[in-house]
């Protein structure tokens, strides 16, 4: 199982309208000594009733990677600093519960992509995030939004290409009625609606 497969499983596990997900989040900005660390996945529950719980997840896909982590606990210092719950996420069976440090929980990902909470992560009271960390969160959120707009535009472009062919702007003949389910006027209405949608999304 790859790290990307585990990430996709975690995205589904932590999905929800009240959860903000930030993959591969730096723990600071600039040349600050702690800015070079990354959290594989940082999640914040934005409900005050849930105490704005912050979760950090470290992904492990090999025994050597996990063993190295255990030999160098300082690597997760900033992830612990900026979270109330810290989890290791790994393929099922890779990490034994008895091997976990006391501050960590274990999420196991099965071959079917389901995530199991094998060992609960203890809740820890921590200090509020630093401004350097919040700057990294804001920058990451901006990048996520740009990526979302790009994905929407790629989808719109794909539909536009299909509609351009169907509209036959080069005059080679409108598709035969047996090959389409909408009239030419309906195709054109959808075509221009998608164009307007794209124009609105890319406006600064």
Secondary structure, 3 states (H helix, E strand, C coil): CCHHHHHHHHHHHCCCCCEEEEEEEECCCCCCCCCCCEEEEEEEECCHHHCCCEEEEEEECCHHHHHHHHHCHHHHHHHHHCCCEEEEEEECCCCCHHHCCCCEEEEEECCCCCEEEEECCCCCCCCCCCHHHHHHHHHHHHHHHHHHHHHHHHHHHHHHHHHHHHHCCCCCCCCCHHHCCCCHHHHHHHHHHHHHHHHHHHCC
